[in-house]
Amino acid sequence: MQKQIQADTAPKTPWHALPSAEVISQLGSDLNSGLSAAESQARLKSYGPNELLSTEETRWYTVLLRQFWDVIIGILMIAALMSAVTGELIDAAAILIIVVLNGVLGFIQEWKAEQALKALQQMLAPQCTVVRDGHELQIQAAQIVPGDLVHLRVGNRVPADLRLTAAVNLKVDESALTGESDSVSKGMEPVDESTPLAEKSSMAWMGTAVTNGHASGIVVATGEATEFGRVAQLTQAIGPETTPLQRRTAVLGKQLGLIAIVVSALIAVGGWFAGKPTIDMFLTGVSLAVAVVPEGLPAVITITLALGVRAMAKKQALLRRLTAAEALGAASVVCTDKTGTLTKNEMTVQQIWLPAGHIDVTGTGYDPAGHFEVDGERLDYQSRPDLLAFLETGLRCNHSTLQQTDEGWQQSGEPTEAALVVAAYKAWMPSVETGEDSTEFSFNSTRKRMTVVERKSEGSLAHVKGAPEVILGRCQRILKDNDEQPLTEEDRQRIQQAYAEMANQGLRVLAIARRTLPLDFELDEDAVEQDLTLLGLAGIIDPPRPEVSAAIETAALAGIHVIMITGDAAPTALAIAKRIGLSAEQALTGNELEQLDDEALLERLMQKIVIARATPEQKLRIVTLLQGEGHVVAMTGDGVNDAPALKKAEIGIAMGLRGTDVAKGAADMVLTDDNFSSIINAVEEGRRQYDNIQKFVLYLLSSNTGEVLAIFCNILLGGPLILLPVQILWMNLVTDGVTAVALGLEPIEAGNMHRPPRDSNQPLLDRRGMVMIGLLGSYLAAVTLWLMYDYWGSDDPHDKAIAQTMAFCGLIIAEKINVFNFRTLRTSLFRLNFFSNPWILIACIGMIGLQVAAVYVPFLQTALHTVPLGLQDWGLIVALTLPVLVLGEVYKWFLRRGDSEVAHV
């Protein structure tokens, strides 16, 4: 429908072949003010949201049906059928009710998890910059409509099909659409109607990425009416993934299922050959099969992962993929950007070096209040033409703007550029806009410089800024006393010394230069950016975030190696590292890194080091080398150039505030506050989440081991069915499942961030875990058998019913008490705050109350084959089950003692 509406309104001449002014006219828009808010809302209703329909959207009935697609469920259905055939209709109904109840609960949990993830994905929805009612706005890409005026910058994803109305050195990566690997140049001039898609230079297509320059364009198609919609029916929704943890638990489930089928079949056949009734042995086999497999495990893992995602969101970390939650807990190396992550990204020009000497600049942040000083004395800037020339070039070679709002001064654009604007405003220079009579050669990570050429009647003036080592190499003159003079070797040494002094103070340093060009000069970037006149250096401070030092200290205690990778110079990088508490002793530049072979580079990476002036290829190489040594690497980034390393790392972390759409698309996690401490908080949450999953897996398996051993030993003793299939289902799906979910909410253990990262290949069930399962499971089985046979002596059917009820209740009470053993896996239970996880108490009290109801409520008595118990019976159950806590404490004491002995070796 959306495609048809837009097709009906498309012009006879294709958009790419029309002049931009005619496109604007036909779409009823305005080049300066864009659409009005009312008109945009009306068009949104007509055209629909700018979205592509997902072809892989999971339907609710699919989620519901897969709750019943399981081998054990099949066995239970057969058991229900056999019970019905043999006249045990109540048993059949009870089994079916519990199976359906489990399926519905599983569906609710999984559907809630899917909806929670979708809600978080909405927070990650692509943003774009549009002009409406003459004001520049940031809106979700889904809200734009045909006729909207959109601004594009480096790193943006093109949000819809655009007819370009202005373009400065614009290059776009169209590989996802056309397969062309190199970025293509774009302009605003119309092209012939028959031009192939890949050569329609006047258009920018939805889903492609801006890699250079900036531009504006009018939206001509949205959603399914775009080229992406026509060609591929792509979806930008985040699809559900099977995580390594889920795969490991699935393998565990299959192994347990196979064991269940083999063991139950052997025992059932053996009993049948021994002359026992067929139906009894079939039900015994089913009981064993059900007891071996923790049916509630998949549902518990699903809801725990979903709760973990929500918990991380509260810690300012939005997960795009569930794999990130698991990998975070095992992260051993964090490669982090500096600007905005370790620092505030509130750039301020603090020092200016001119050939005539240093000038200090007062004031902080983006408020232009402040002045210039020399040796502590206020400077009259109007008396310094060299300073004015410096500030003018910094202002004109710039895309940032400042605006005074009710909340104070706000900047839009790059913070470094905004710092230069603020410095110019401190000299009361008027704001400027780049007009059509100017040419720009944009900054990127390879060029490390930017140039704006102003055309004037008497000639052109090129304003240049960039990395000092790049700019200085292109300078042949220097401005002294408002006079351009040849740049001498002595001058170069003075400049290098000033650069080093600023960098050693932790200042980011930019060189500012210019060049006067004749009218007929060909504006080619290589030709223009030569023979420059150096005006001076700007020393820009970016204060560290106050909470970063504590986060770095926590990372060190947790055995996580932090490597700062920055675009700053080596002295600046080292100075910032020391200021934030990062124990760096040396800085390795990109050029030096290039000279090292893999072995030598890896050795340097594991030392106390920072990386300066690294290229995208070098970042990717660093990640690859660290992964080759078995490290789990988290890599932060915000730009187009960071995307390859983000995608390669186990945990790619994009910046939510200043990150480009390309970086966010390549990342596993997005930080909503761009703060390094949020990464460490997320690692802590990842460790808590993995530990809790391991705890409830061990808890469920210890409970099931108790059930299996009780049934198996009872068969060896020649006794009757000690636990019926319906009773085992009640335990596994109802009482154990709820308790395990509560265990998944356990707060982080003390010392969790004082231990090294776990091996990413570590199994959920290690040797210690299996011993704990066997030990506690054996005790549960022994208690169950004791209670059964202590009451079984009489031939009275009522006494036998009491014996089976005692065994059933005893096992459940023992399991509820046993859960407290798994609140920690090493620390003594008595060192914990008993009320730190109230959900455990609520779950245990609730499930014990439910079991009491199973004994005294008539319809549950009938369904679960129970009879009422007396106070003395409950007293015996409590007396026999409480020692399971002592057993758990003794085992953990031996574990701690063993760890202590190993530590002292």
N, C-alpha and C positions, 0 to 999 in steps of 0.2 A: 504494500500500500504506500509506504513512504517512498519507495523507488518510483512508483507510478506517478505520484503527485509531483515529484521533482522533474520527472521526464516530461510531464505535460507543460511545465513552466520553462523548460530549457529553450534557448534561442535557436533559430534556424541556422545561424552561423555559430560554430562552436566557440565556447568561451575563449579558448586559447588564441583564436584568430581575430578577436575583437579588440579594439583599443580599450585600455583600462577605464577611460572616462565613460565609454559607452556601456561597459559592464556595470559600473557603479550606477549609471542612470537606469538601466534595465532592471536592476535589482532594488531600486528605490532606496539606495543608501547614500552616504555622504562621506567624502574622503577625510573630512576633519572631525565630524561629530559621530560618525557611524550611525547605527540604528537607535531609535528611542527605546526605553525600557518597555513601554506598552507594545510597540511594534514587535519587539523580539519575543515577548510572551505570546502574542497572537500567532507569530510564525512558528513558535515551538509547538503550539497546538495543531497547526496545519501540517507541518512537516514531521513532527515527532522528534524524539531525542536523537542526538547524533551518536548512535550506537550501532554496533553490528551484532546481529543475533548469534548467540553461541550455539554451535551445532552439537556440543557435548554436554549440554545442561542436564544434570541428573534430575529425573522426575521423582516425585514423592513416592509413587507406587513402585519404582525400581528399588528405592531404599527400603521400602517395606518388604518386598518380596525376597530381597537378598538376606533378610533376617532368618528366613526359613530354608535357605539353600545351604545345607550343611549335612555332613554324614551322620553326625550324632542326632540331629533333628529327624533325619530319615529313620534311624534306628528307633527313636522314641515313637514315631508315628506307627511303625510296625508293631511296637510293644502295645500301643493303645489299641490297635486293630486286633491283636491276639487276645488282649484282655476282654475286648468286647465279644469276640467269638466264643470265648470260654465262659461268658456270662458275668465277668467282672466289670459291669458297666460303670460302677462308681470309679474304679481305678482308671478305666479308659477315659472317662470324663475329666478326672483330676489331672491326668497326664496332658490331655489336650488343652485344658485351661491354663496350666503352667507354661506349656509351649507357646500358646498364643500370647499369654501375659508377657513372657520373655521377649517375644517378637515385637510386641507393641512398645515395651519399654526400650528395647534396642533401637527401634525406629525413632522414637521420641528423642533419645539421646543423640543418635547420628544426625537426625534432621536438624536438631538444635545446633549441633556442631557445624553443619553446612551453612545454616543461616548466620551463625556467629562469624564464620569466615567471610561470608558475603558482605556482612556489615563492615568488617575490617577492610575488605577490598574497596568499599565505597570511599573509605578514608584515603585510599591510595589512588583514587580516580585521577586520570591525567588532568592537569590544569592548563589553561591557556590565557593569554592576554588579549583582551578585546577592547574596543572603544565603543562606548554607548553613552548617548547624551553628552558627548564631548569629553567624557572622563575615561581614563584608562582603568580597567577592572581585571582582576584575576577571577576567573570562573571555571567550573568544571567543563571539560571539553564536550560532555554530553549535552550541555545547555546552549551551545552555539547553533545558529541558524543561518540559512542562506541570506546574504546581505550583510552579515557581520564583518566589521573591519578587524582583522587579526594582526598582531605584531609578532614577529618571529625573531629569536636570537639563537646564538650558538648553543647546541644541546637540546633545543626544543624538539619534540615530536610535532610534526604538522598535524593539527587536530581535525582537518577536513580538507576537501579539495579547494584550493585557493587560486584565484586569478591574481597574480602579483601586481601591485600598484606602485611599489617602490622596492628597490633591492640594491644593497651595497655589498659587493664582493660575496654575494650569496652562493654557497655551495651546499648541495643536498645529497645525502646518501639514499639512493633509491634502490639499493640492492634487494630489499625485501619485496619490491614490486616488479622491477624490470630485470633483476639478476646482474645489473651492471655493478661491478665491484668498486670502481672509482667514483668518488663524489662528482656530481655534475654541476656546472655553472648555471645560474639562473638570472633572468633579467625581466624587465617589465614590457619589453617590446612584443607586439603580437607576432605570431608565426603562421605559416600557411596552414589552411584547413586540413590538408592531407598529411601533415607532419606526423611521423610515428610517435607513439607514446613516449619513448625514451628521449625524444628530441624536442618535446614541447616545453621549451625553456621558460615560457611565460607562466607556467603552472607549477604549483607545489602540491604534491599528492598526499592525501591522508596516510598516516603511518610511516612516512619517510622521516628522516632526521636531518636537522640543520647542523652541518659540520663547520661552517665558516660564514662570517658576515652576519648581516641582519636584514630584515625585510618587513614589508607590510603587504597584506593581500585581502581581497574580498572573497568571502565564502560563497562558492557557487554550487556545492553539493555536500550533503551530509549523509552519515549512516550508510545504508545499503546502496544509495545512489552514487557513492564515490567509486573511484576506480578499484579500490580494495574490495568494496562491496560487490562490484560486478565480477571481478576476476577471481577472487578467492573465498568470499564469504568468511573472511577471517573473524576471529573473536579475540578481543583483548582481555577477556575475563580470565581470572586466575583459576586454572583447573585443579581439581583435587589430585593429589599424588599419593602413591604408596610409599611410605617412608621406610628407611632401613630397619627401624625398630618394628614397624608393622610387619615387614617381611620376615624378620627374625621370629616374631611371635607366631606368624602364620606357619613357619617351618616347625616351630615347637608344637603348635596345635596339631599339625599333620602327623608328627612323630608320635605324640600322645594318642592321637586317634588310631593310628596303626597298632600301637601297643594295646590299646583298649580292645580293638576288634579281635586281635590274635589271642590275647589272654582270655577274654570272655568266651570266645569260641572254644578254646581248648577246655576250659573249665565246664562249660555247658555240655560239650560232647562227652567229657570224662564222666560227669555226673549222670548223664543219660545212660552210658554204658554200665555205670554202677547200679542202675535200677531206679534212680530217682525219677519222679514225675517229670514229663517233658515240659509242661508249662512252668513248673517251678524252676527248672534249670534254665529255661529260656529267660525267665524274669531275672534269675541270678546273673546270667550273662549280660543282660541289659543293664542291670545294676552296676556291674563292674565297668562296663563301657562308659556309662554315664559318670561313674565316680572318678575314672582316670582323667577325663578331660574337664578342665575348668571352663564350663560353657559361658560364664559371665566375662571371661577375659577380654574378648574383642570389644564388647560394649564398654567395659571399664577403661580400656586403652583409648577408645575413641573419645569418650567424654573427658578423660584426663588431658589428652592432647588439646582438645578445644578449650578447656579451662586454662591450660598453660598458655595458649595463644592470647587469650583475653588478659591473663596476668601480665604477659610481656607488653601488651598494648598499654597497660597502666604504667609501665616503666619506660614509656616513650619509644618502644620498639615494635613496629608493625611487621609481622612475618608475611611474606608473599608466598612462602613455601614451608610446609610443616617440617621438611628436612632440616631447616635452619635451627629449629628448637633442639633437635637431637645433637646436631653438630656443634652448637654453641657450648653445650655442656662438656664437650671434649676438646674445645679450642686450646691449642698450645702456643700459637703465635698470633698476635694482632698487629697487622701492618696498618698504620693509621695516618691519615692526612693531618696536617697541622691547622690550617686556617679554618676557623669556625668549628672545629672539632675539639682541638686542644685549647684553642683560643676563642675569644668572643666574636671575632670577625667584625669588630667595630673599629675600622681603620682610622687612624689619625696621623696626619703629618706632624711629626714632632721636631724634626730638624731639616734644614735645607743647607746643602753645601753649594756655594757659588765660588767661582775663581777668586772673588774678593774676600772669601772667608765664610765661616759658619754663621747661620742664623737659626735661633731657636723660635719655635712656634708654640704659643700657649693655647689652652683650651683642649677639651677632649670630646670624643664622639662626633656626632653630626651637627651639633649646634655651632653655627659660625661665629659665636662669641669667642673672642681671642685676639691676640696681636702678635707682632714680630719683635724679637729682642736680639741684641748683640751684647754679649758680656753682661747680661742682666739689665741693660738699659733698653727702654722701649725704642723701637726703630720707626722712623717716618718712612713708610714704604714708598711714598710718592717721590722720595729723593733717590730711589734706587731703581733705575730703569732695567738693570740686569735682573732684579727680583721680579719686576712686573712682566718682563719677557718670559721668565721661567713660569710664573703663575698662569700667564695667558696661554702658553702652549699646553700646560697641564690641563687647563679648562677646556681647550678646543679639541684636544686629542682624547675624547671622552664620550661615553654614552650615559653616564649616571646623571640623575637629577635629584635635587633636594626640594622638599615641600614642607612647609610649616603647617602642622595640624594641631588639633586640640590636645593630642598626646605628646606634642613636641615636634622636633624636626625629624622627618622620615626620608630615607633615601631609597631610590629604586635603581637597580643596576649593580655593577660590580662594586663591592666595598672599597677596594683599592682606588678605583676611579673616583668614588664618592669622596674619599679623603682629599684628593687633589681639588675637587670642586669646593669643598669646605675651605681649604687653604686659600683659594682664589677669592672666595666670598669674604674672607677676613681682610682682604684688600679692597672690598666693595666693588669687585668686578661684576658686571652684569652677566646674567646667564646667556648662553648662546645655544643655537640649534643648528645642527648640520643641515645645510640646504642642498638644493639640487646642483648648485655650482661648486660642490666639493666632491672629492673622491677619497675613498677610504681603502686602506690595506689592513685588514683586520688582524687582531692578535690570535694566535693559536699556540699550542704547546711546542710546535716545531720552530716557528718563527721567533717567538718570545719577544715580539715587538708589535707596535701598532702605529699606523701613520694616517693622518688626515691631511689632505691637500686642499687648501683654500684657493679658489681662483679669484684673482683681483684684476682690476683694469690694467695695472702696471706689470703684472706677472702673477705667479703662484707662490704660496708659502706652505711648505710642508712642516707639520707639527708631528714630532716623533717621541714616543716613550717606550721603555722596555727594560730588559735585564741589562745592568751596567756592562757586563762582559760582552754582550752582543752589540749594544749601542756604541761603546767606546771603540770597538774595532771598525766601525763605519764612520767615525768622526775624523776629520782632517783639520778642523778649526775649533776654536774655543772663544766664548764671548767674555772679554775683559774690558771693564770700564765702558760698556756699551759699544765696544768695537770688536769686530771679528778678527782674530789673529790666528796665525798658524799654531797648530797643536804640537808642542815640543815634547821631547822625551821626559823632561823635567815635569811638565804639566801632567803627563800620563802617570808618573810616579805619585804626584800629589793627589790625583784623582783616585788611584788605587789605594793610597793610604787612607783617604777620607772614606772610601767605600768600606775598607776593612774595619775602621773604627766604628762606623755605624752598625755594620753587621755584627761586630763583637758585642754590641749593646743589645742585640736581639731585634734590631730594626730591619724591616723589609726595605730594600733599597731599589729605587727606580731611577734610571737616567733619563733626562729630558733633553731633547735636541731639536733643531729645526734646520731648514734649508730654504733659501730663496731660489726660485726657478723662473726661467724666462717663459713668456707666453706660449711659445711654440714647442715647449719641452714635452716629449712623449711621456705620458704618465704610466710608466711601467714600474712595478714595485721594486725590482732589482736596480733599476736605473735611479729612481727617486731616492731610495734609502742608501745612498752613497754620498761621500763628501759632505757629511753633516757637520753642523756647528754645535758643540756641546754647550748647553746652558747651565747645567748643574745636576745635583743628585737630591732626591727626596728620601728622607729617612722616615719610614712609616711604622708606627707601633700598632701591634694588635695584642692587647692584654690577654694573658692566659685566663681561662675560666677558673674561678676559685675552687671548684670541687674536683678539678682534674688531678691535682697532686694526690689526694686521698685515693682516687680510683687507680692511679698508677701503682701506688703502694699496695693496694688490694690485689692488683694483677700480679705483682711480684710475689706476694705471699702465696698466691694460687698457682705458682709455677708457670705463669703465662709470660712469654717473652714479647715485649712491646717494641716494635720498630717504627720510628717516625719517618715517613717518606714525604718530603715537601719540595715545592718548587723554589724555595728560598735558597740563597747562597749558603755554603757550608758554615761560615762563622755565625750567620744568623740562626741557622738550624741548631747549632751547638748551644748558642746562648739561650734560645727558647727552651731547649731540652733541659738545661740546668735549672732554668727558672721554674719549670713545672715539676721538677723532681725526677725526671727521667735520667737514669744513671748512664748517660752516653759519654764516652771518652774520646770518640773520634767521629768525624763526618766523612762519608764516602760520597763523592760526586758521581753524577751519571757518566762523565767522561772517564773517571778512574774505574768505575764499575765495568765499563766496556772493555778495559784492558785485562780484566781478570778472567781466568778460565773458571769453569763451574765449580771445581773443587775449592779453589782459592776463595771464590765469592761466597760459597756456602760457609766456609770457615769464618769469614769476616761477618757474615750475617748473624752468627750465633754469639758474637762478641757484643760489647756495649757500644752500639753504633747508631747513627742516624744517616739517612740517605737524603742527599740534596740534589736538586736539579735532575731528577729521574725522568726518563721518557716513558711513554706507555709500554713500549716493547720491553724496557728494563723492569717495569713493575710486573709485567707478565712473567718475565724470566725469574724474578725473585720468588713469586708465588709457586711457580713450577718446581724450582729447586727445593724449596722448603717442603713441598708435598712429597717430593721424591725421597726425602729423609724420614717420611712417616709423620710429619707434622700436620695437624688440622689447622688450616690457616683462615683467619678472618681478615678481610681486606676492606677498608673504607674508601669511598670515592664520591665525587660529585659531578664530574665532567664526562664529556663524550670520550675523552682519552682514557678514562678509568674503566670503561665498560669491559674491555677484554680481561683485565685482571679481576674485576668483580665477578665475571662469569666463571672464571677458572677456579677461584677460591671456593673452599667448602662453604664459607659464609661470606657472601658479598653483601656489604653494608652500604647503602646509599643514603645521602643526606636528604631529609624531607623538606627542609626549608630552602636550601640553595642548590640542591641536586637537580641535574637535568633529567628530563623524561627518559633519555637514553640510559643514563646511569641507573635510574629506578627500575627500568625494564630489565636490566641485566642483573639486578641485585636479588638476594634472598630475603633481605631485611631492610626496612627503611626506618631511619631514626627521625622521629617527628620533631626533635629539638636539636639535632645535629651535634649532640654532646657526647664526648668520649666516655664520660661516666655512665651514660645510658648503655653503652656496649658492655661494660663490666657488670652492670646491674642485670643485663639480659643474660650474660654468661652465668651469673649466680642463679638466675631463675631457671636456665637450662639445666644446670647441675641438680637443682632441687627437683625439677620435673623428672629427670632420668632416675634419680635416686628413689623417688616415690613410686615410679613404675616398677622398678626392681623390687621394692618392698612389697607391693601388692601382688606381683607375680609370685614371689616366694611365699607370701601368705596364702594365696589361693592354692598353690601346689602343695603346701604343707597340709592344708585342710583336706584336699583330695587324696593325698597320700594316706592320711588317717582313715578316710572312708574305704579306700582300696584295701589297705592292710586289715581293717576290721572285717570286711566281707570275705577276703581271701582266707584269713586265719579261721574264721567261723566255718567256712566250707571244709577246711582241713579237720576241724573238730567235729564235723558231721552235724552241725546245728542247723536250725531252720534259717530262713532269710532274716538277717539281722537288720538290714535296711532295705526298704522297698524302693523301686525306681522313683515313685512319686515323692518319697521322702528325700531322696538324694537330689532330685530336681529342686525341691523346696530349699534345700541347703545351698546348692550351687548357684541357683538363679535368683533366689529371693534374698535370703539372709546374707550370704557371702558377698554377693555383688554389691549391695548397698554399702557394706562395711569396707569393701575394697575401694570404692569411690571416695569414701571419707578418708581412707588412708592416703589416697592420692592428693589430698588437700593438706597434708602434713607440712608445717613450715620448715624452712631450711635448717639443717642441723648445725649446731655450733661447730666451727672448724671446717665447714664444707669448703670455704675458700682459702683454707690453709693447707690443702693437699694438692699434689700435682694433678694435671688433667688425666682423665681416664683414657685408656687405649680405645680408639674408635672401633676396634674390632673385638673389644671385650664382650663376651657372651653375657646374656642376662643371667644364665645359670653357671656360676663358676663352682670350683670344688667346695669352697666354704658354704655357698648357698645350698648345694646338694646335701652336705652334711647336716645343715640346719633343718632342711626339709625332712630328711630321714629321721633325725633325732626327735623333732617335735611331732612329726606324723606318727611315729611309733608310739609316742606317749598318748596321743589322741586315740589311736586304735586300742591301746591297752585299757584306757578308761572306758571306752565303749563296750569292749568285751567284758570287763569286770562288772559293769552295771547290768549287762544283759544276763550273764550267768549267775549273778548274785540273786536274781529274782526268778530264775528259770526253773528252779528245782521242782516246783509243784506241777501236777498235771492239770490243775485248774486253769481253764482257758483265760479267765480273767487275770490270773497271776502272770500267764504268758504274755498277755496283752500289755500288762504293766511293765514286764521285762523289756519288751520291744520299745515301748514308749520311753522307758528310762534310757535305753541305749541311744534312741533318736534325740532326746532332749540333752543327754549328757554330751553327745558329740557337738551339738550346736552351741551349748554353753561353753564347752572347752574351746571351740573355734573363736567365739566372741572374746574370751579372755586371752587367747593366743594372739589376737591381733595386736595387743599391746607390746608383744615381743618384737613386732616389726615396725614400731614407731621409730626405732633406731636399729641399725645393723651392727653397730660396734659399741656405742656409748650405752652406759647403764640407763635403764628406764627411770631409775630414781634420781638421775641428774636432770631430767626434763621437767619443765613446767607442766604439771598434769593437765592443766586447762588450756595449754597453748594451741591445741587443736580440738575445739569444742565439737566439731563434726563427728569425731570418733566416738565421743561420749554419747552424742545424740543417736548415732547409728547403732551403737551397741545396746543402749537402753531401748531404742525402738525395736530392734530385731529380737531382743530377749522378750519384750512385751508381745511381739507377734508370735513368738514360740509359745508363750504362756496361753495366748488366745488359741493356738493350734491344739492345745491340750484340753481347754475348757469350753470352747465355742462348739456347739453341736455339729454344725455343717462342716467345720474344719476337722473335727474329730472323725467324722465319716470319711472325708476325702483323704486324710493323712493316716488313718488307721491308728488313732491315739485314744487313750483313756485318761481320766483325771488322775493326778498324782497328789500325794499328801505333803505336808510341810517337811516331814522327816525325809521323804524321797528327795525333795529339793535340797535339803541340807546335805545329804550324802553326795548329790551331784556337785554342789559347790565345793565340798571338802576334797573330792577327787580331782576336780578340774583346776583349782587354784594353783597347785604345784607346777603347772605348765609354765608359769611365770618364773619360778625358781630355776627350772631347767634352762629356760632361755637366758637368764642372767648368768648362770654358771658357764654356758657355752660362750657368751660374749666376753666373760672374764678371761677365759682361755685365749680367745682371739686377741684381746688387748695385750695380754701377757706375751703372746707370741710376737706381736708387732713390736713390742717394747724390746724384746731380746734381739730381734732383727736390727732394730734401730741402733742398738749399742754394739753391734758387731763391727 
